[in-house]
Amino acid sequence: MISEHDRRVLGRLPGWNPAGDIAAQRRAWEELAVVYNHDLPAIGALEENVELRSGLCADVAVPKGAARHPVVIYLHGGGWAFGSAASFRKLGMQFAEAGYLTIILNYRLAPEHPFPAALEDTVFAIGWVADNARRWNGDGRRIAIGGDSAGANLAVSALTSSAPELRSLVQAAVLFYGVYDFEATAERNRSIPGLQRQLSTYVSGIESLFDDPRVSPLKAVAPGILPPCFIIGAGNDPWCLPDSLVLGQTLSAAASPYELHVMEGMPHGFMQMSALEGCCAAMRLMWDFLARNV
């Protein structure tokens, strides 16, 4: 059950109901993101807009301390059409606060750059991080990848669609309330035009791509493909919770290691809401998982 404390916190937070065209959704998200990015944690350094290649950059959050840092590639949410490293800054910096060199990727967004641009950026970032993490005292042999919502989709798609030698660089995945089956997500959210627009915008309106395993990575899960996965579902998230549950079932059938935690009463996006007890509990579970696997 959700705690009374979390009820009060959620009651004070502005709601998020994606509506309007993509430009309107972008403006609304950037306004909301200000609320989530107060009281940034203390870390070693934050380098903004580091260029990985032409047209692709990332913010790099560096932990304190001289020890060689494990690495997290973090992929922000935003329906493949909005969001940025800056609007997910606090969450990315929390990884660095916990000791992980964190690459918060500014992958290209639709509709200007539809599928497969964001996926190609994510796949490229894996190899780049393995080669460049040492610039910030990171260990390129200890990499996790993760993200939330659209970012979780990109994390799984990058792993299932990349070559085995690239995939082998990643030791773990952390996946927050992601979209793993476009057709199923579209069907259960018929009444939410803003979400329909995000799904359609990513694939340039070509709905036949919903069945492409690079778009719906649930279709590509097979034995030996994915590293250990940490899956978080939000209990009060009709948009994406079913996909998290089905991903867990699919990984079970593939005998692929995973943890699935559904945080009761939490809404979509709650891992950015650090005042919630549910968020703090999920973070503790995640740090334990990462310590065991990366």
Disulfide bonds with the S-S distance in Angstrom:
none
